[in-house]
Structure formats: structure tokens, C-alpha cells
């Protein structure tokens, strides 16, 4: 029975049941330690009975529904809906499992607030407070908030997010009281990590092009080293699949053939197919031959080649020659 399995065992069974394509998407959101632990557990799974598989999937589905209900109306609303659907005992079990993780999430009500309403509320707050709030929001909502700020404050807030480290629970509680008033104290008992380079990268990747340019231009003037760190993570080689065919073709004209062959040695099938599909049959064949002729290559050399290509892509984007789709509702007109 699934109830007798521990959490990591259930996760391993779920990953196997989902299959490689969907599991790969899930793994992208895990830490290295979690990936290592999960991979080891999956490797140790010898046999999964249909009953185990079905129970694990059913439990996962119920947990997802519960989280969705909580997002819609809070814990009590979720409990009421689950009790009607599954019975009092089952609802209690599900809510209990979720309660510990919920206590680790400050700004729960803020996350459920419409970003446009939140935007009008935070305009008068200190940039550090705004930065802290944004690190606890989904990146798409945080991007809307960033874009809503006056131009002169956008880069300041972005920089504060990038440089932010740990925040004490007392500070989180105080800001929650000011912002939400009705929210109960959900701050953790230890320090909460927030912000950092990746946090601001996630936000900027979803911001509109105008906001992105304003923030990066100001950061390059104010802190060039930080700006370069952010740039390095803004677009990675695998993101070439976000370019349209015309964009890929423009990139291919600018990059060195040896760099391209070396970079693709470490690329996944989707990236390789995207590149090859935008080359002539002869050029594609030559590239394949170059990659074969290379034989084994060092990972560092592959990464350096990919980075050189990424620099070319950035230059083309800055010049307006190509457009990188960063999410949101941008419309491209040709």
C-alpha cells in the first residue's frame, strides 16, 4: 500500500510512472541534492505493482487538488471541499500532510493577490521591502510588479533582489502584518533564504523588453560585475529553442562552425534538431561529420563554446536583429 511507503519512495514511483519526458520537467525544479537522492531511489526500485503506482498517482492528484483549493480560498475552504468529496478522515490526512510545507511559506495571501492591486499598494514602500516581497512571488507576478514601478526604481529593486541573502523571520512577520493585516503568522523558525541572482534572472526573463533594457542598462552603469553575472544566466545555450527559425538562421550566420559543432556535442536532442532544421542539407551533413570527427571532448570546452554562441545571441538581441521570447504576452509582428 502507498501509505507504507516513505516520501522519497513515493516520489521515485511517481517519476517512473510519469515517464522520462514529464519527469525531466519536474527534475528541473529540484536542487542537486534532491535530484541525487531521487535518482538513487529510482535506481533502487526493482518492481512497482499496478496497485502501488495507482495509489501514488491518486495521492499526488489529491495533494495537487488540495493545494489548488487552498490557493483559491485558504485552508478552511480546502478542508470543506475535500471533506465533501473524500470524507472527513481522508481530508484530514491530506491537509495534515500539506500543513508543514504551508508553514514554511510567508506571504501566502500576497501570492493570491492580483498583481495589479498589489502594485498600487506597494508603490510607497521602501525598495528593499518591495524587493523582499517580489522574491516571495511567482516570477511572472514579480515581473508585472517590477514593470509597474517608476523607471528610476526598477534597477534599484532588481539589484536589491540579486544581492539579497537571508531575511530574519521577525522582518518577514512585520512586513506580512503591514501588507496583509489578516494573515496569520506563518514565518519559519529559522532564517529564510530569498533573492539572489537566480531570483532576479527569473523575474527579468519574464519582464517586458522595455523593463529589461532599463534595468540592465542601469545595472551595467551601477555594478558591471553584477550585471555580467545576471547576463550569464539570462540566456543559456539550451534556450536557443526559444528563437524562431529566422532568429536561429541569423545566429548561425554569425557563429564559428567549430564552436557550433563543439557546443552541440553537449546539447540535448531538441536543441540539436532546432539547429539542424535551420541549415541546408549539405551544411547539416557537414556539421554532423564535424561532430563525429571530434570524438570525446572536455565538458569545459563545450561550455565555453556554448558561452561564445550565447554572446553572439545577446549581441543580436541588443541590436534588435532577433527577439528572444521570454514569456508573457508579447506579440511579434513581421
VEXVORO-263265 format. One record per residue (C-alpha): x, y, z; residue number from 1. Coordinates in steps of 0.25 Angstrom, whole numbers. Example, Ala and Ser with C-alpha at 12.3 -4.5 7.8 and 13.67 -1.06 7.14 Angstrom:
! VEXVORO-263265
PT      u      v      w  dokol
PT     49    -18     31      1
PT     55     -4     29      2
END
This chain:
! VEXVORO-263265
PT      u      v      w  dokol
PT      0      0      0      1
PT      5     14     -3      2
PT      3     18     12      3
PT     14      9     16      4
PT     24     16      6      5
PT     32     28     10      6
PT     32     41      3      7
PT     45     39     -5      8
PT     40     25    -10      9
PT     26     31    -14     10
PT     34     42    -22     11
PT     42     31    -29     12
PT     30     23    -33     13
PT     23     36    -38     14
PT     35     39    -46     15
PT     35     25    -52     16
PT     20     26    -55     17
PT     21     39    -61     18
PT     31     35    -71     19
PT     44     41    -76     20
PT     39     54    -83     21
PT     30     58    -72     22
PT     40     54    -61     23
PT     51     62    -67     24
PT     42     75    -66     25
PT     40     72    -51     26
PT     54     70    -48     27
PT     58     84    -54     28
PT     51     90    -41     29
PT     59     81    -31     30
PT     72     84    -24     31
PT     85     76    -28     32
PT     83     69    -14     33
PT     69     65    -17     34
PT     72     60    -31     35
PT     83     52    -26     36
PT     74     46    -15     37
PT     63     43    -24     38
PT     71     37    -35     39
PT     77     27    -25     40
PT     64     23    -20     41
PT     59     21    -35     42
PT     71     13    -38     43
PT     67      4    -26     44
PT     53      2    -30     45
PT     52    -12    -35     46
PT     37    -14    -37     47
PT     25     -6    -36     48
PT     12    -13    -35     49
PT      0     -6    -42     50
PT     -7     -4    -29     51
PT      5      4    -23     52
PT      6     12    -36     53
PT     -9     15    -36     54
PT     -9     19    -21     55
PT      3     28    -22     56
PT     -3     35    -34     57
PT    -16     37    -27     58
PT     -9     42    -15     59
PT     -1     52    -23     60
PT    -14     57    -30     61
PT    -21     59    -17     62
PT    -10     67    -12     63
PT    -10     76    -24     64
PT    -25     78    -23     65
PT    -23     82     -8     66
PT    -13     92    -12     67
PT    -21     98    -22     68
PT    -33     99    -13     69
PT    -24    106     -2     70
PT    -19    116    -13     71
PT    -34    119    -16     72
PT    -39    121     -2     73
PT    -30    116      9     74
PT    -28    104     17     75
PT    -42    104     23     76
PT    -48    105      9     77
PT    -39     93      4     78
PT    -43     85     17     79
PT    -58     87     14     80
PT    -57     83     -1     81
PT    -49     71      2     82
PT    -58     66     13     83
PT    -70     67      4     84
PT    -62     60     -7     85
PT    -54     50      1     86
PT    -59     49     15     87
PT    -54     55     28     88
PT    -43     45     31     89
PT    -37     46     17     90
PT    -38     61     16     91
PT    -31     62     30     92
PT    -19     53     25     93
PT    -17     62     13     94
PT    -18     75     20     95
PT     -9     70     31     96
PT      2     66     20     97
PT      1     80     14     98
PT      1     88     27     99
PT     16     86     30    100
PT     20     92     16    101
PT     10    103     17    102
PT     16    108     30    103
PT     29    110     22    104
PT     23    120     12    105
PT     22    134     16    106
PT     13    144      8    107
PT      3    133      5    108
PT     -8    143      3    109
PT      1    153     -5    110
PT      3    142    -15    111
PT    -12    141    -17    112
PT    -14    156    -18    113
PT    -16    161    -32    114
PT     -2    167    -36    115
PT     -9    180    -41    116
PT    -15    182    -28    117
PT     -2    179    -21    118
PT      5    189    -30    119
PT     -3    200    -25    120
PT     -1    196    -10    121
PT     14    195    -11    122
PT     17    208    -18    123
PT     21    215     -6    124
PT     29    204      1    125
PT     44    204      2    126
PT     51    198     -9    127
PT     57    187      0    128
PT     43    184      5    129
PT     38    183    -10    130
PT     50    174    -13    131
PT     47    165     -2    132
PT     32    164     -6    133
PT     36    160    -20    134
PT     45    149    -16    135
PT     33    142    -10    136
PT     24    143    -22    137
PT     24    135    -35    138
PT     33    141    -45    139
PT     22    145    -55    140
PT     15    153    -44    141
PT     28    159    -39    142
PT     31    163    -53    143
PT     18    170    -54    144
PT     21    178    -41    145
PT     35    181    -46    146
PT     29    187    -59    147
PT     19    195    -51    148
PT     30    202    -43    149
PT     35    216    -47    150
PT     47    214    -57    151
PT     57    221    -47    152
PT     53    210    -36    153
PT     53    198    -45    154
PT     68    195    -46    155
PT     70    198    -31    156
PT     59    188    -27    157
PT     66    178    -37    158
PT     79    180    -31    159
PT     74    178    -17    160
PT     68    165    -21    161
PT     81    160    -27    162
PT     89    164    -15    163
PT     78    159     -4    164
PT     83    148      5    165
PT     75    143     17    166
PT     64    150     24    167
PT     60    148     38    168
PT     46    143     42    169
PT     44    156     50    170
PT     45    164     38    171
PT     36    155     30    172
PT     25    156     40    173
PT     26    171     41    174
PT     24    172     26    175
PT     13    162     26    176
PT      5    170     36    177
PT      7    183     29    178
PT      3    177     15    179
PT     -7    167     19    180
PT    -13    170     33    181
PT    -22    158     33    182
PT    -11    148     30    183
PT     -7    138     42    184
PT      8    137     46    185
PT     14    127     36    186
PT     28    131     37    187
PT     38    120     39    188
PT     46    118     52    189
PT     59    119     45    190
PT     65    129     34    191
PT     58    128     21    192
PT     67    129      8    193
PT     61    138     -2    194
PT     66    146    -14    195
PT     79    144    -21    196
PT     84    144    -35    197
PT     75    133    -40    198
PT     63    140    -34    199
PT     65    153    -42    200
PT     68    145    -54    201
PT     55    138    -53    202
PT     48    151    -52    203
PT     55    158    -63    204
PT     53    147    -72    205
PT     38    149    -71    206
PT     39    164    -71    207
PT     35    172    -84    208
PT     47    176    -93    209
PT     46    191    -89    210
PT     47    188    -74    211
PT     58    178    -77    212
PT     66    188    -84    213
PT     64    199    -74    214
PT     68    190    -62    215
PT     81    184    -69    216
PT     86    198    -74    217
PT     85    204    -61    218
PT     91    191    -54    219
PT    103    192    -64    220
PT    106    206    -60    221
PT    104    204    -45    222
PT    110    190    -43    223
PT    116    184    -56    224
PT    121    171    -49    225
PT    107    168    -44    226
PT    101    172    -58    227
PT    110    162    -64    228
PT    106    151    -54    229
PT     92    153    -57    230
PT     94    153    -72    231
PT    101    140    -72    232
PT     89    133    -66    233
PT     79    141    -74    234
PT     80    133    -86    235
PT     87    119    -87    236
PT     90    111    -99    237
PT     79    102    -98    238
PT     69    114    -99    239
PT     72    115   -114    240
PT     59    107   -115    241
PT     52    119   -111    242
PT     57    126   -124    243
PT     48    126   -137    244
PT     54    120   -149    245
PT     58    133   -155    246
PT     66    136   -142    247
PT     73    123   -142    248
PT     77    125   -156    249
PT     83    139   -153    250
PT     91    133   -141    251
PT     96    122   -150    252
PT    102    132   -160    253
PT    110    139   -148    254
PT    115    127   -141    255
PT    128    120   -143    256
PT    126    106   -149    257
PT    135     99   -140    258
PT    129    106   -128    259
PT    115    101   -133    260
PT    120     86   -134    261
PT    126     87   -121    262
PT    114     93   -114    263
PT    105     83   -120    264
PT    113     72   -114    265
PT    107     75   -101    266
PT     93     79   -105    267
PT     80     71   -104    268
PT     73     66   -116    269
PT     63     77   -116    270
PT     74     88   -117    271
PT     81     79   -128    272
PT     69     77   -136    273
PT     65     92   -135    274
PT     79     96   -141    275
PT     80     85   -152    276
PT     66     88   -156    277
PT     70    102   -160    278
PT     82     98   -168    279
PT     83     93   -182    280
PT     84     78   -184    281
PT     99     79   -188    282
PT    102     89   -177    283
PT     95     79   -167    284
PT    103     67   -172    285
PT    116     75   -171    286
PT    112     79   -156    287
PT    109     64   -153    288
PT    122     60   -159    289
PT    130     70   -151    290
PT    123     66   -138    291
PT    127     51   -141    292
PT    141     54   -145    293
PT    143     62   -132    294
PT    141     49   -123    295
PT    141     51   -108    296
PT    142     66   -103    297
PT    144     72    -90    298
PT    132     78    -83    299
PT    139     91    -80    300
PT    142     93    -95    301
PT    127     90    -99    302
PT    122    100    -88    303
PT    132    111    -93    304
PT    127    109   -108    305
PT    113    110   -103    306
PT    116    123    -96    307
PT    122    129   -108    308
PT    110    126   -116    309
PT    101    132   -105    310
PT    109    145   -106    311
PT    106    145   -121    312
PT     91    143   -118    313
PT     92    154   -108    314
PT     98    164   -117    315
PT     88    161   -128    316
PT     77    163   -118    317
PT     83    176   -113    318
PT     83    181   -128    319
PT     69    177   -130    320
PT     72    167   -140    321
PT     66    156   -133    322
PT     55    155   -122    323
PT     56    145   -110    324
PT     42    140   -106    325
PT     43    142    -91    326
PT     28    138    -87    327
PT     17    148    -85    328
PT      8    153    -96    329
PT     18    159   -105    330
PT     13    159   -119    331
PT     23    159   -131    332
PT     20    166   -144    333
PT     27    163   -156    334
END
